[in-house]
Amino acid sequence: MDCVFCAIISGEVPGDVVLDEPGFVAFLDARPLFKGHILLVPRVHLDTLLDLPAGLRDGFLEAAQRLAGAVVEGLGAQGSFVAMNNVVSQSVPHLHLHVVPRTRGDGLRGFFWPRTRYGDGEAGEYAARLRKALGPPTVSG
């Protein structure tokens, strides 16, 4: 299987990891809508939400809640946009949930989502701020 998210999870491909737990990993999107845009993925390769086993659902949502809080606490966002695609517009066929930091007037409207880029070393800085806001690892998933 040739899945970039599985390669990030295994450490074969570098990623700016924000959350690393037994059932889930979250890392910064390489082409973020806004800086601090996080992708939450299950460690096990699953294509879509429809494939997520019942035993992982609560942990997945709990991790998403904590990440939504971390973008507010760690990055000073006013809120977040949380979403996922299933097949259509799913650029990587591995279940992933987007947590995007939001502020009023940030320019995100409708479904026109321009992407941005991190400067040198900037992604690592954002990942560190988010890890700090998340606090110590919990046992979930």
Summary of the structure (lengths in Angstrom):
residues: 141
radius of gyration: 14.2
end to end distance: 23.0
largest distance: 41.0
contacts: 391
relative contact order: 0.26
helix: 32%
strand: 19%
